[in-house]
């Protein structure tokens, strides 16, 4: 790590700092070594709220339950245990559905790779109960999208529909989306089908390339596949960066993967090919500073990138938040942060997408389908018109 640089963590609350102190301890006995002053004037309700918000309560509970530390009130451990038990049941529930969906898709010649959920929890932590997951995220080839939807609808899933988006309007969904959401009301399970790892204009491997590097989970009897080791790390980094790392769980994933040993030589070609250097540098700085993750010399070089340092410091503003992602994204400073993650070619691509017509244009000025091509030259005028009408 570059010794000439460190993050400014002065804005973090004492409850969040204590949470980080516990998370960075590698074994249960080490928790007793947390400095006594870290426990002074702690608002334990706030501590529990942060553990839940950052989705790290399973790991916090697993560490505290074995630590003989009377500085932590008994009700805190009891509350953590209650949430830990609920999460374990949820992960078992998702595991069963993961296996069923894999079997259904495979029997219908659809290749699928899991991006999140129990398979990833088992791979990273060795125990599905130590990581949370509210849904299942699946990556398929875009050519299989229609058939996949038919299969999900046939087994009781319902498609989440945005009333403000016309799915048949100029293939807008291909440009502005990268996944679609389904929900099973009886099973209370949300499932996301992705046809890209990240939204445009992120550069990423082709599906066949990801499939060739896939791994098989040892969690289920029926074959369940997920991303290769290097692909998973880069995906989790890009996903966490895009969301401002506002949940510590995503940084813990990176921490755990690096602690298991990652050869710099194996992943460096992919970092260069898919232009992830700045985002990887940001993640490495954050896990090093917040979780004290050890890394070898190869990884340390990435932390010296100037842009990585800037966006790492910017992420602290999101990490200390307890708002929802939707609330954070609505704020102006998130737009500035999001733009700072991108390279100049990516920013130019985003600029071009601004001129691609949207469903809002068709609602502002309805035209017959044969005249939809006119929305391209009319787009700037329609955007200005909507802004003027907006109260």
Secondary structure, 3 states (H helix, E strand, C coil): CCCCCCCCCCCCCHHHHHHHHHHHCCCHHHHHHCCHHHHCCCCHHHHHHHHHHCCCHHHHHHHHCCCCCCCCCHHHHHHHHHHHHHHHHHHHHHHHHHHHHHHHHHHCCCCCEECCCHHHHHHHHCCHHHCCCCEEEEECCHHHHHHHHHHHHHCCEEECCCCCCCCCCCCHHHHHCCEEEEEECCCCEEEEEECCCCCCCCCCCCHHHHHHCCEECCCCCCCCEECCHHHHHHHHHHHHHHCCCCCHHHHHHHHHHHHCCCCHHHHHHHHHHCCCHHHHHHHHHHHHHHHCCCCCHHHHHHCCCHHHHHHHHHHHHHHCCCCCHHHHHCCHHHHHHHHHCCCHHHHHHHHHHCCCCCHHHHHHCCCCHHHCCHHHHHHHHHHHHHHHHCC
